[in-house]
Amino acid sequence: KQWYQRRVRGITLSPFQWNFTSYQGNLFVDNDYSDLPTYLSVFSGCGRLESDSDCFASYRGPIMTDTVFGGYDKNSKSNSEYLTNSRAIILTFVISGEAAIRDEVLAWEKAFGDFMKNVEMENLAVSYNCERSLEDELDRASHADIMTIVISYILMFVYVSTTLGRMAYSGPACCIQAKVSIGLVGVTLVLISVTCAIGITSYFLLPATLIVIEVVPFLVLAVGVDNVYILVQSLQKKLEERTRSEKEPNFVKQLMSDVLEDVGPSMLMSSSCQTVAFSLGALSTMPAVQNFAWNAALAVFIDFLLQISAFVVILTLDTTRQLSGRSDCACCFQLEEGADMRNRQGPVRYFIQNIWAEFLFVESSFGKIFRAVLASFFVLCTLTSVVLITHTSIGLDESLALPSDSHVKSYFDDIFEYLNLGPEVHFVFKSSKDGETLDVFDNKIQNQLLHSNTSMYKLMKRYSDDTKEKYLTGKVGSWLHQFNNSWVYSSKCCRHASNDSSKFIPSIDETTSATPCNTSERGDQGEVKKRQYKQLAWFLQDIPETTEEYCVYGGKAQYGTAVNFTKHDLGVTAAYFTLSHPRLSGSNDFIASRKNSLKLADDINRLNLGIEVFPYSSAYHFYEQYDTIVKETALNLTICIFAVLIVSFCMLGFQIYPSLVILISITMVIVDLMGVMVVAGIPLNAISLVNLIMSVGIAVEFSAHIVKSYVSSPYTCPRRKAKFALVTTGPSVFSGITLTKFVGIVVLAFAKSKLFEVFYFRMFLSVIVLGATHSLIFLPAFLSLDFLGLLTLVFGTSKSV
């Protein structure tokens, strides 16, 4: 209490003149019940009769037990003993929202949090929260997981650097064939491209959010490292096939030219599909998606430019070093006169080329049936995912973003378990005609707002009293009702100076001569209107006093910000009445409660009362996005996927069949991923939507290179073409994306934040597994089944692609 009184002046809303005990009420603080049975009987009686004047708080108003006590059975309120079964007490300090003192408010909240950290009470568990706590804890959580993210990227770098080279060599040849420097350059170019993208978007005032910092590097690293593997492994294959001639001074340059000729179109197609898709994704109305889409599109585009320029140059220099027998990372030391270029397959390439490809493409009737069954199995999984998608949950549990030891998480858990009353909701109303104001003292308007059976006030009361409408409760807070029925007719409340009728005199002011308002006074209609609005302004600035000898009906405490007057204070531009939500536990309740409030507002608007009503609560801006999240998801994914179709169609020489195969593969990956979201308990929200759009880019990287190799195959038989694509590109896809990302993703499972574990570890791991299985199993099997023969009849294209 002493700390409160010492610290809060000017910060908290204090309508009771800094009287802390008046907030609690004389029932709980001022009275000393030494006799326990008497105390409990008074306690229970006042819980049953909140409107009993003997139970009023010291400011002569009723104590709303739902805001003070928690943990009792709401359904047993008819039982006079229900309050004695309460398991929690809630204390609330209302903080000023004035922008002018925001810095002071934040400082007070920080001091409050520091103070509460050290509060320990015997036999009591204390949980606390203030408005800045969630942001502070999220910041703490993100900093706590920085090391996890760093370790993730370090492991991916180590993997790339050690697997790009031919580790089968030993002795000096191992140092010559190593590609540590190339791996370092490839990862560095990814970081440069991400940094450039964030810098450009920051110049245009797009914030670098946690989603951007975590998801964009993951995407660009997958794309960039895959291209690095494709370039390096294509180069190594060329080196194995050709013998260096001392008479060819431009041997290395010609070699790199041949490599770019082979794999450059595939890289261009993949990067173009992703850049265009993400750019169109920026058309979304959701800021989080816009921000990610612009950063991803720029990062992928810049990374592609750096790879076909800077990386190719460095790879050329590294090849010259390798051919001259110099050590990687220490090129000043020549270990051998010439490097051994004999074909030594790595384990990944050996497995895909000699084991998996031979097994999948066995030449027999059984082989064809097996591939058909394999492709059908993937289609069946996709159809199953379509059914699962209908059960997708929507929302975001705030506690997921918090560390397990967060005091805010403990507070949320206690609130959901014990609190019987939820946040307040304001039903804001204004004139239904643009530019017009409301004359709240006009008889017709007062009937529409208060008195008629179809008035706003009575409809709100019916919603609150109706047990079927479980998301609105409490008494209707109406400043107009309290002004008309109590304040203006009280001689202790409505008073003006005896010698100046325009000057309001509060009831506590006993030194100034005051005269009660004459409500029966008649006169010119304009003068009466001025007097009524002047008295209403007095009511809204009148502080309710703490004893009945003064005015206890002042409106400043509850309604001080509820009315917005016109410029000349002779009308109302907007105002609100209030209700409360019951206890809300989780995103589903918050979303449903908002929909219920919108339903009430729509019911009021349909009455054609001449007013326009909309609901507002402090939590609504977090959940408004879920009104359109399903539509946004469908629209953004459709735009991105069909953008890939159009770009791939152009890049593949206007061939419809391979373009449709890419479309089918990407769609199946995304649909399956959404099915996994349901099984893994991942809800749909802005974070998962961004991850889904990112997954389109990952799926393109998995499928585009396979399909491009299929198109470029020298064979005409679909089975041989599919086998060629798998053997040629499969090792790069498996090593460049699958294993690289798997190494980094596993670390995220150990993140302190549940948010990372749910939305990044589970989703990232799922998209990598789905992308790898579709590109290395489904696509080769599907491409080998010669569906092109059917499409030839439909589109009239040549059977040889």
DRENKOLPA-474059 format. One line per 10 residues: their letters; for each residue x, z negated, y of C-alpha. Coordinates in Angstrom, 1 decimal. Layout:
% residues N
a	X/Z/Y; ...
END
This chain:
% residues 801
kqwyqrrvrg	0.0/0.0/0.0; 2.8/-0.9/2.4; 4.7/2.3/1.6; 1.5/4.3/2.1; 0.8/2.8/5.5; 4.4/3.2/6.6; 4.8/6.8/5.6; 1.6/8.7/5.9; 0.8/8.5/9.6; 0.2/12.1/10.9
itlspfqwnf	0.5/13.6/7.5; -2.4/12.5/5.4; -6.0/12.9/6.5; -7.0/9.4/7.5; -10.6/9.2/8.7; -10.8/5.5/8.1; -8.2/4.4/10.6; -5.4/3.8/8.1; -7.4/1.2/6.2; -6.1/1.8/2.7
tsyqgnlfvd	-8.5/-0.7/1.1; -11.5/1.1/2.5; -10.7/4.1/0.4; -10.8/2.0/-2.7; -14.0/0.2/-1.6; -14.7/-3.5/-1.2; -16.0/-3.6/-4.8; -12.5/-3.1/-6.1; -10.1/-4.5/-3.6; -11.7/-6.7/-0.9
ndysdlptyl	-13.8/-8.9/-3.2; -12.1/-11.5/-5.4; -13.9/-11.9/-8.6; -12.1/-14.8/-10.3; -14.9/-15.2/-12.8; -14.4/-12.3/-15.3; -18.0/-12.1/-16.6; -19.4/-12.0/-13.0; -16.8/-9.4/-12.1; -17.8/-7.2/-15.0
svfsgcgrle	-21.5/-7.6/-14.4; -21.1/-6.5/-10.7; -18.8/-3.8/-11.8; -21.2/-2.4/-14.3; -24.2/-2.7/-12.0; -22.6/-0.8/-9.2; -21.5/1.9/-11.6; -25.2/2.4/-12.5; -26.5/2.2/-8.9; -24.0/4.0/-6.7
sdsdcfasyr	-26.5/4.1/-3.8; -27.0/0.4/-3.8; -25.9/-0.9/-0.3; -24.3/-3.9/-1.9; -22.0/-1.6/-3.8; -20.9/0.5/-0.8; -17.3/0.8/0.1; -16.1/-0.9/3.3; -16.9/2.2/5.3; -20.6/1.8/4.3
gpimtdtvfg	-20.7/4.8/2.0; -21.2/5.1/-1.8; -18.2/5.1/-4.1; -18.2/8.3/-6.3; -17.1/6.8/-9.5; -16.1/10.2/-11.0; -13.4/10.5/-8.4; -12.0/7.0/-9.1; -12.5/6.3/-12.8; -11.7/8.4/-15.9
gydknsksns	-11.7/8.4/-19.6; -15.3/7.2/-20.1; -18.0/9.2/-22.0; -19.8/11.3/-19.4; -22.9/11.4/-21.7; -23.2/7.6/-21.7; -23.7/7.2/-17.9; -27.2/5.8/-18.5; -25.5/2.9/-20.2; -24.7/0.2/-17.6
eyltnsraii	-21.5/-0.7/-19.4; -19.9/2.8/-19.2; -17.4/2.0/-16.4; -16.0/-0.9/-18.3; -14.9/1.6/-20.9; -12.9/3.6/-18.4; -9.3/4.2/-19.5; -7.9/5.6/-16.3; -8.0/5.1/-12.5; -7.3/8.0/-10.1
ltfvisgeaa	-5.9/7.5/-6.6; -6.0/10.5/-4.3; -4.3/11.0/-0.9; -5.7/14.0/1.0; -2.9/15.9/2.8; -3.3/17.8/6.1; -3.2/21.5/5.8; -2.2/22.2/9.4; 0.5/24.9/9.6; 2.1/23.2/12.6
irdevlawek	3.2/20.2/10.5; 3.9/22.0/7.2; 7.6/21.0/7.2; 6.7/17.4/7.7; 4.1/17.6/5.0; 6.6/19.1/2.5; 9.1/16.4/3.4; 6.5/13.7/2.9; 5.5/15.1/-0.5; 9.2/15.2/-1.5
afgdfmknve	9.6/11.6/-0.5; 6.4/10.7/-2.4; 7.8/12.4/-5.5; 11.1/10.6/-5.2; 9.3/7.3/-4.8; 7.0/7.9/-7.8; 9.9/8.7/-10.1; 11.0/5.1/-9.9; 7.5/3.5/-10.3; 7.3/1.5/-13.5
menlavsync	4.3/-0.7/-14.3; 3.9/-3.0/-17.2; 1.1/-2.0/-19.6; 0.3/1.0/-17.5; 1.3/4.7/-17.8; 1.5/6.4/-14.4; 1.4/10.2/-13.9; 1.5/11.8/-10.5; 1.4/15.2/-8.8; 1.4/16.7/-5.3
ersledeldr	0.9/20.2/-4.0; 4.6/21.1/-4.1; 5.3/19.6/-7.5; 4.4/22.7/-9.5; 6.6/25.0/-7.4; 9.5/22.4/-7.6; 9.2/22.1/-11.4; 9.0/25.9/-11.9; 12.2/26.2/-9.8; 13.8/23.4/-11.9
ashadimtiv	12.8/25.1/-15.1; 14.1/28.5/-14.0; 17.5/27.0/-13.0; 17.5/25.1/-16.3; 17.1/28.4/-18.2; 19.7/30.3/-16.2; 22.4/29.4/-18.7; 20.1/30.5/-21.6; 19.7/33.9/-19.9; 23.5/34.2/-19.2
isyilmfvyv	24.3/33.4/-22.8; 21.8/36.0/-23.9; 23.5/38.7/-21.9; 27.0/37.6/-22.8; 26.1/37.9/-26.5; 24.7/41.4/-26.0; 27.8/42.4/-24.1; 30.0/41.0/-26.9; 28.0/42.9/-29.5; 28.1/46.2/-27.6
sttlgrmays	31.8/45.9/-27.0; 32.7/45.2/-30.6; 30.4/47.7/-32.2; 31.0/50.7/-30.1; 34.5/51.1/-31.6; 35.4/51.8/-35.2; 36.0/48.3/-36.6; 36.8/49.7/-40.0; 40.3/50.4/-38.7; 43.0/47.8/-39.0
gpacciqakv	46.4/47.2/-37.4; 47.3/49.1/-34.3; 44.6/51.7/-35.0; 42.0/49.0/-34.4; 43.2/48.4/-30.9; 43.2/52.2/-30.3; 39.7/52.8/-31.6; 38.2/49.7/-29.9; 35.7/50.3/-27.1; 35.6/46.9/-25.3
siglvgvtlv	36.4/48.5/-21.9; 33.6/51.1/-22.4; 31.2/48.4/-23.4; 32.1/46.4/-20.3; 31.6/49.5/-18.1; 28.2/50.3/-19.7; 26.9/46.8/-19.2; 28.4/46.6/-15.7; 26.6/49.9/-14.7; 23.3/48.3/-15.9
lisvtcaigi	23.9/45.3/-13.7; 24.8/47.6/-10.8; 21.7/49.6/-11.2; 19.5/46.5/-11.4; 21.2/45.0/-8.3; 20.8/48.3/-6.4; 17.1/48.4/-7.3; 16.5/44.8/-6.2; 18.4/45.5/-3.0; 16.3/48.6/-2.1
tsyfllpatl	13.0/46.9/-2.9; 14.1/43.8/-1.0; 14.8/46.0/2.1; 11.1/47.0/1.9; 10.1/43.3/1.6; 9.3/43.3/-2.1; 10.3/39.9/-3.5; 12.7/39.5/-6.3; 10.5/37.4/-8.6; 11.3/35.7/-11.9
ivievvpflv	9.5/38.5/-13.7; 11.7/41.1/-12.0; 14.9/39.2/-12.7; 14.1/38.6/-16.4; 12.2/41.8/-17.4; 13.9/44.6/-15.5; 17.5/43.8/-16.8; 16.0/43.6/-20.3; 14.4/47.1/-19.9; 17.4/48.7/-18.3
lavgvdnvyi	19.9/47.2/-20.7; 17.9/48.6/-23.6; 17.8/52.1/-22.0; 21.4/52.0/-20.7; 23.0/50.6/-23.9; 21.1/53.1/-26.0; 22.4/56.0/-23.9; 25.9/54.5/-24.1; 25.7/54.4/-27.9; 24.3/58.0/-28.0
lvqslqkkle	27.1/59.3/-25.8; 29.9/57.4/-27.6; 28.7/58.1/-31.2; 28.1/61.8/-30.3; 31.6/61.9/-29.0; 33.1/60.3/-32.1; 31.2/62.7/-34.3; 32.7/65.6/-32.2; 36.2/64.1/-32.6; 35.7/63.9/-36.3
ertrsekepn	34.6/67.6/-36.6; 37.4/69.1/-34.4; 41.1/69.1/-34.5; 43.0/68.6/-31.3; 45.2/71.6/-30.3; 48.2/70.9/-28.2; 47.6/74.3/-26.6; 44.3/73.2/-25.2; 45.0/71.2/-22.0; 41.3/70.8/-21.3
fvkqlmsdvl	40.4/69.7/-24.8; 38.9/66.4/-23.7; 36.9/67.9/-20.9; 35.5/70.6/-23.1; 34.7/67.9/-25.7; 32.7/65.9/-23.1; 31.0/69.1/-21.9; 29.8/69.7/-25.5; 28.6/66.1/-25.9; 26.6/66.3/-22.7
edvgpsmlms	25.1/69.6/-23.8; 24.0/68.0/-27.0; 22.6/64.6/-25.8; 22.2/65.1/-22.0; 18.7/66.7/-22.3; 17.5/63.8/-24.5; 18.8/61.3/-22.0; 17.2/63.2/-19.1; 13.9/63.4/-20.8; 13.8/59.7/-21.7
sscqtvafsl	14.9/58.5/-18.2; 12.5/61.0/-16.5; 9.6/59.8/-18.6; 10.3/56.2/-17.8; 10.9/56.7/-14.1; 7.7/58.7/-13.6; 5.7/56.3/-15.7; 6.9/53.2/-13.8; 6.5/55.0/-10.5; 2.8/55.7/-11.3
galstmpavq	2.5/52.1/-12.5; 3.2/51.0/-8.9; -0.2/52.3/-8.0; -1.6/49.1/-9.5; -3.5/46.7/-7.2; -1.7/43.7/-8.7; 1.4/42.7/-6.7; 3.3/41.5/-9.7; 2.9/44.9/-11.4; 3.7/46.8/-8.3
nfawnaalav	6.9/44.8/-7.7; 8.0/45.3/-11.3; 7.1/49.0/-11.4; 9.1/49.9/-8.3; 12.2/47.9/-9.5; 12.0/49.3/-13.0; 11.6/52.9/-11.8; 14.5/52.6/-9.4; 16.8/50.8/-11.8; 16.2/53.3/-14.7
fidfllqisa	16.8/56.2/-12.3; 20.0/54.7/-10.8; 21.3/53.8/-14.2; 20.8/57.4/-15.4; 22.7/58.7/-12.4; 25.5/56.3/-13.0; 25.7/57.2/-16.7; 25.9/60.9/-16.3; 28.5/60.5/-13.5; 30.6/57.4/-13.5
fvviltldtt	30.3/56.5/-17.2; 31.0/60.0/-18.4; 34.2/60.1/-16.2; 35.3/56.7/-17.6; 34.5/57.8/-21.1; 36.6/60.9/-20.6; 39.6/58.8/-19.5; 39.0/56.5/-22.4; 39.0/59.4/-24.9; 42.3/60.6/-23.4
rqlsgrsdca	43.7/57.1/-23.9; 42.5/57.1/-27.5; 44.0/60.5/-28.3; 47.3/59.4/-26.9; 47.4/56.3/-29.1; 47.2/53.7/-26.4; 45.6/50.3/-26.8; 42.1/49.6/-25.3; 42.2/47.2/-22.3; 46.0/47.6/-22.3
ccfqleegad	46.5/51.3/-21.9; 50.1/50.9/-20.7; 51.1/50.2/-24.3; 51.3/53.2/-26.6; 50.9/52.1/-30.2; 50.8/55.4/-32.1; 51.7/59.0/-31.2; 48.4/60.3/-32.2; 45.1/58.6/-33.3; 43.7/59.0/-36.8
mrnrqgpvry	40.3/60.8/-36.5; 39.3/60.7/-40.1; 35.6/60.1/-40.7; 35.1/56.4/-41.3; 31.4/55.5/-41.1; 30.3/52.2/-39.8; 27.8/50.1/-41.9; 24.8/51.0/-39.8; 25.4/54.7/-39.9; 26.3/54.6/-43.6
fiqniwaefl	23.1/52.7/-44.4; 20.8/55.1/-42.5; 22.5/58.3/-43.5; 23.3/57.6/-47.2; 20.7/55.1/-48.2; 17.6/55.0/-46.1; 17.4/58.8/-45.3; 18.1/59.7/-48.9; 15.4/57.3/-50.1; 12.8/58.4/-47.5
fvessfgkif	13.3/62.1/-47.8; 13.6/62.4/-51.6; 12.7/66.0/-52.7; 9.7/65.5/-55.0; 5.9/65.2/-54.9; 6.3/61.5/-55.1; 8.4/61.6/-51.9; 5.8/63.4/-50.0; 3.0/61.1/-51.2; 5.2/58.1/-50.3
ravlasffvl	5.8/59.3/-46.8; 2.1/60.0/-46.3; 1.3/56.5/-47.6; 3.9/55.0/-45.3; 2.5/56.8/-42.2; -1.0/55.8/-43.2; 0.0/52.2/-43.4; 1.2/52.3/-39.8; -2.0/53.9/-38.8; -4.0/51.2/-40.6
ctltsvvlit	-2.0/48.5/-38.8; -2.8/50.1/-35.5; -6.5/50.2/-36.4; -6.3/46.5/-37.3; -4.7/45.8/-34.0; -7.6/47.6/-32.2; -10.0/45.1/-33.8; -7.7/42.2/-32.9; -7.5/43.3/-29.3; -11.2/42.4/-28.8
htsigldesl	-10.2/38.8/-29.3; -7.5/38.7/-26.7; -7.5/35.6/-24.6; -7.1/35.8/-20.8; -5.4/33.4/-18.5; -2.2/31.4/-18.1; -1.9/27.7/-18.9; 0.2/26.3/-16.1; 1.8/23.8/-18.4; 3.5/26.6/-20.3
alpsdshvks	5.8/27.2/-17.3; 6.9/23.6/-17.2; 9.7/21.9/-19.1; 8.6/19.5/-21.8; 9.9/16.5/-19.7; 8.1/17.5/-16.5; 6.1/14.8/-14.8; 3.6/17.6/-13.8; 3.0/18.4/-17.4; 2.2/14.7/-18.1
yfddifeyln	-0.2/14.8/-15.1; -2.0/17.9/-16.3; -2.4/16.3/-19.8; -3.8/13.1/-18.3; -6.1/15.0/-15.9; -7.5/17.1/-18.8; -8.0/14.0/-21.0; -9.4/11.5/-18.5; -10.7/13.1/-15.4; -14.5/13.5/-15.3
lgpevhfvfk	-14.7/15.5/-12.0; -13.0/18.8/-11.2; -12.0/20.5/-7.9; -14.4/20.8/-5.0; -15.9/24.2/-4.3; -17.1/25.4/-0.9; -20.0/27.8/-0.6; -19.1/29.5/2.7; -21.9/31.2/4.5; -22.2/33.5/7.6
sskdgetldv	-24.7/35.9/9.0; -25.4/38.9/6.7; -25.2/41.2/9.7; -21.7/42.1/10.9; -20.9/40.7/14.3; -23.8/38.4/14.5; -23.7/34.6/14.6; -26.0/31.9/13.1; -28.1/29.6/15.3; -28.3/26.7/12.8
fdnkiqnqll	-30.9/24.9/15.0; -33.3/27.8/14.8; -36.3/26.7/12.7; -36.1/29.8/10.5; -32.4/29.4/9.8; -32.9/25.6/9.1; -35.6/26.5/6.6; -33.3/29.0/4.9; -30.5/26.6/4.8; -32.2/23.3/4.0
hsntsmyklm	-36.0/22.9/3.9; -37.8/25.6/2.0; -38.0/25.6/-1.8; -35.8/28.7/-1.9; -33.2/27.4/0.6; -29.5/27.4/0.0; -29.3/23.6/-0.2; -32.1/23.3/-2.8; -30.8/26.1/-4.9; -27.3/24.5/-5.0
krysddtkek	-29.0/21.2/-5.9; -30.9/22.9/-8.8; -27.7/24.3/-10.1; -26.0/20.9/-9.9; -28.9/19.2/-11.6; -29.4/21.8/-14.3; -27.6/20.7/-17.5; -27.3/24.3/-18.6; -25.1/25.2/-15.6; -22.3/23.0/-16.9
yltgkvgswl	-19.7/24.3/-14.4; -21.2/22.8/-11.2; -22.0/19.1/-10.6; -22.1/16.4/-8.0; -24.1/16.0/-4.8; -24.5/18.8/-2.4; -22.3/18.1/0.6; -24.3/19.4/3.6; -23.1/18.6/7.2; -26.4/19.9/8.6
hqfnnswvys	-28.4/17.6/6.3; -26.4/14.5/7.3; -26.5/15.4/11.0; -30.2/16.0/11.1; -31.3/13.0/8.9; -28.8/10.3/9.9; -26.3/10.8/12.6; -28.3/12.3/15.5; -31.1/9.7/15.2; -28.7/6.6/15.0
skccrhasnd	-28.2/4.8/18.3; -24.8/3.6/17.0; -23.6/7.1/16.3; -24.9/9.7/18.9; -23.8/8.1/22.2; -22.6/9.5/25.5; -21.2/7.9/28.6; -23.9/6.5/30.8; -22.5/8.3/33.9; -21.5/11.5/32.1
sskfipside	-23.8/13.0/29.4; -21.1/15.5/28.4; -18.7/12.8/27.2; -19.0/11.4/23.7; -18.5/7.7/23.2; -17.6/6.6/19.6; -19.4/3.5/18.3; -16.1/1.6/18.1; -15.6/2.0/21.8; -17.2/-1.2/23.3
ttsatpcnts	-15.5/-1.0/26.7; -17.2/2.1/28.0; -20.9/2.0/29.0; -22.7/4.2/26.6; -26.3/5.6/26.3; -27.9/6.7/23.0; -28.8/10.4/22.7; -32.4/11.2/23.6; -33.4/13.5/20.8; -37.0/13.7/22.0
ergdqgevkk	-36.0/15.1/25.4; -37.5/18.5/26.1; -36.5/21.1/28.6; -35.3/24.7/29.0; -34.7/26.3/25.6; -31.2/27.2/26.6; -30.4/23.7/27.8; -31.8/22.2/24.5; -29.6/24.6/22.5; -26.5/23.6/24.5
rqykqlawfl	-27.3/19.9/23.9; -27.8/20.4/20.2; -24.5/22.2/19.7; -22.7/19.6/21.9; -24.1/16.8/19.7; -23.1/18.7/16.5; -19.5/19.0/17.8; -19.5/15.2/18.5; -20.7/14.6/14.9; -17.9/16.6/13.4
qdipetteey	-15.3/14.7/15.4; -16.8/11.3/14.9; -14.7/9.1/12.6; -16.9/7.0/10.2; -16.3/3.3/10.8; -15.8/0.7/8.1; -18.6/-1.8/8.9; -22.3/-1.4/9.5; -22.2/-2.7/13.0; -20.6/0.6/13.9
cvyggkaqyg	-21.5/4.2/13.0; -20.9/4.9/9.4; -22.3/8.5/9.4; -19.6/10.2/11.3; -18.8/13.7/9.9; -15.1/14.1/10.6; -14.1/12.6/7.2; -16.1/15.0/5.0; -17.1/17.8/7.3; -14.5/18.0/10.0
tavnftkhdl	-13.4/21.5/9.0; -16.8/22.7/7.6; -18.0/24.5/10.7; -16.5/27.3/12.8; -18.2/27.6/16.1; -18.5/30.7/18.3; -16.2/31.2/21.3; -18.8/29.5/23.6; -19.8/26.9/21.0; -23.4/28.1/21.0
gvtaayftls	-23.6/29.3/17.5; -21.8/29.3/14.2; -19.7/32.1/12.9; -19.2/30.6/9.4; -19.6/27.2/7.7; -19.8/25.8/4.2; -21.8/23.4/1.9; -19.9/21.8/-1.0; -20.4/21.0/-4.7; -17.8/20.0/-7.3
hprlsgsndf	-16.8/21.4/-10.7; -16.7/19.1/-13.7; -13.5/18.4/-15.5; -11.8/21.8/-16.2; -9.3/21.9/-19.0; -7.4/25.2/-19.1; -7.6/28.8/-17.9; -10.8/29.6/-19.7; -12.7/26.7/-17.9; -11.3/27.7/-14.5
iasrknslkl	-12.3/31.4/-15.0; -15.8/30.4/-16.3; -16.3/27.9/-13.4; -15.4/30.6/-10.9; -17.8/33.1/-12.5; -20.5/30.4/-12.4; -19.9/29.8/-8.6; -20.1/33.6/-8.0; -23.4/33.7/-9.9; -24.8/30.9/-7.7
addinrlnlg	-23.6/32.8/-4.6; -25.2/36.0/-5.9; -28.5/34.2/-6.5; -28.4/32.9/-2.9; -27.6/36.3/-1.5; -30.5/37.9/-3.5; -32.9/35.6/-1.7; -32.4/37.7/1.5; -32.1/34.6/3.6; -30.2/36.4/6.3
ievfpyssay	-26.9/34.8/5.3; -24.0/36.0/3.2; -22.5/33.5/0.8; -19.3/33.4/-1.2; -17.6/30.5/-3.1; -14.1/29.2/-2.5; -12.0/26.5/-4.2; -8.3/25.8/-4.0; -7.6/27.1/-7.5; -9.6/30.3/-7.2
hfyeqydtiv	-6.8/32.5/-5.9; -4.9/31.9/-9.1; -7.8/33.1/-11.3; -9.3/35.9/-9.2; -6.8/38.3/-10.8; -8.6/37.9/-14.1; -11.8/39.6/-12.8; -9.9/42.9/-13.1; -7.0/42.1/-15.5; -8.6/44.1/-18.4
ketalnltic	-9.4/47.1/-16.2; -5.9/46.9/-14.7; -4.3/46.7/-18.1; -6.2/49.7/-19.5; -5.6/51.8/-16.3; -1.9/51.1/-16.0; -1.1/51.6/-19.6; -3.1/54.8/-19.7; -1.4/56.2/-16.6; 2.1/55.3/-17.9
ifavlivsfc	1.5/56.8/-21.4; 0.0/60.0/-20.1; 2.7/60.3/-17.5; 5.2/60.2/-20.5; 3.1/63.0/-22.2; 3.2/65.3/-19.2; 6.9/64.8/-18.5; 7.9/65.1/-22.2; 5.8/68.3/-22.4; 7.7/69.8/-19.5
mlgfqiypsl	11.1/68.6/-20.8; 10.5/69.9/-24.3; 9.9/73.4/-23.2; 6.1/73.1/-23.0; 5.8/72.4/-26.7; 2.6/70.4/-27.4; 3.3/69.1/-30.9; 6.4/67.0/-30.2; 4.9/65.8/-27.0; 1.8/64.6/-28.8
vilisitmvi	4.0/62.9/-31.4; 5.8/60.9/-28.7; 2.3/60.0/-27.2; 1.0/58.9/-30.6; 4.1/56.7/-31.3; 4.1/55.0/-27.9; 0.4/54.3/-28.1; 0.7/52.8/-31.6; 3.6/50.6/-30.5; 1.6/49.3/-27.5
vdlmgvmvva	-1.7/48.8/-29.5; 0.2/47.0/-32.2; 2.0/44.8/-29.6; -1.4/43.8/-28.2; -2.6/42.9/-31.7; 0.5/40.8/-32.1; -0.3/39.0/-28.8; -3.6/37.8/-30.4; -1.9/36.6/-33.5; 1.0/35.0/-31.7
giplnaislv	-1.3/33.3/-29.1; 0.0/35.2/-26.1; -2.8/35.5/-23.4; -3.3/38.5/-21.2; -2.1/37.8/-17.6; 0.2/39.2/-15.0; 3.3/38.3/-17.0; 2.1/39.9/-20.3; 0.8/42.9/-18.4; 4.2/43.5/-16.9
nlimsvgiav	5.7/43.1/-20.4; 3.3/45.6/-21.8; 4.2/48.2/-19.1; 7.9/47.5/-19.8; 7.2/48.1/-23.5; 6.1/51.6/-22.7; 9.6/52.3/-21.4; 11.1/50.6/-24.5; 8.8/52.7/-26.8; 9.9/55.9/-25.0
efsahivksy	13.5/55.0/-25.6; 12.8/54.5/-29.3; 10.8/57.6/-29.9; 12.1/60.3/-27.4; 15.6/60.6/-28.8; 14.3/60.9/-32.4; 11.7/63.6/-31.4; 14.3/65.5/-29.3; 16.7/65.6/-32.2; 13.8/66.9/-34.3
vsspytcprr	13.1/69.7/-31.9; 16.8/70.5/-31.6; 17.4/70.6/-35.4; 18.8/73.9/-36.8; 16.4/73.7/-39.8; 12.9/75.1/-40.0; 11.5/72.9/-42.8; 9.7/69.8/-41.4; 11.3/67.5/-44.0; 14.8/68.7/-43.2
kakfalvttg	14.2/68.5/-39.5; 12.9/65.0/-39.7; 15.9/64.0/-41.9; 18.3/65.6/-39.4; 16.7/63.6/-36.5; 16.9/60.3/-38.4; 20.5/60.8/-39.5; 21.7/62.1/-36.1; 19.9/59.7/-33.7; 18.8/56.8/-36.0
psvfsgitlt	22.2/55.0/-36.0; 22.3/55.0/-32.2; 18.8/53.8/-31.8; 19.3/51.0/-34.3; 22.6/49.9/-33.0; 21.9/50.6/-29.3; 18.5/49.0/-28.9; 17.5/47.1/-32.0; 20.5/45.1/-32.8; 21.7/44.7/-29.2
kfvgivvlaf	18.4/43.3/-28.0; 17.9/41.2/-31.1; 21.2/39.4/-30.5; 20.1/38.6/-26.9; 16.5/37.8/-27.7; 17.2/35.2/-30.4; 18.8/33.0/-27.7; 15.6/32.9/-25.7; 14.0/31.0/-28.5; 16.0/28.0/-27.4
aksklfevfy	14.9/28.2/-23.7; 13.6/24.9/-22.3; 10.6/26.5/-20.7; 7.7/27.3/-23.0; 7.0/30.3/-20.7; 10.2/31.9/-21.9; 9.5/31.2/-25.5; 6.0/32.6/-25.4; 6.1/35.5/-23.0; 9.7/36.6/-23.4
frmflsvivl	11.0/35.6/-26.8; 7.8/36.4/-28.7; 6.9/39.6/-26.8; 10.4/41.0/-26.5; 11.1/40.4/-30.2; 7.7/42.0/-31.1; 8.3/45.1/-29.1; 11.8/45.6/-30.5; 10.6/45.2/-34.1; 7.7/47.5/-33.5
gathsliflp	9.7/50.1/-31.7; 12.4/50.1/-34.4; 10.0/50.4/-37.3; 8.0/53.1/-35.6; 11.1/55.1/-34.7; 13.1/54.7/-38.0; 10.2/54.6/-40.4; 6.9/56.0/-39.0; 8.2/58.8/-36.9; 10.5/60.4/-39.6
aflsldflgl	7.7/60.1/-42.2; 5.1/61.5/-39.8; 7.2/64.4/-38.6; 8.0/65.4/-42.2; 4.4/65.9/-43.2; 4.0/69.2/-41.3; 1.0/68.4/-39.2; 2.3/71.3/-37.0; 0.7/73.7/-39.5; -2.7/72.4/-38.5
ltlvfgtsks	-1.9/72.4/-34.8; -0.8/76.1/-35.2; -4.3/77.0/-36.1; -5.7/75.0/-33.1; -3.2/75.9/-30.4; -1.8/79.2/-31.7; 1.8/78.1/-31.4; 4.7/79.3/-33.5; 5.3/77.1/-36.6; 9.0/76.8/-35.9
v	9.4/74.4/-33.0
END
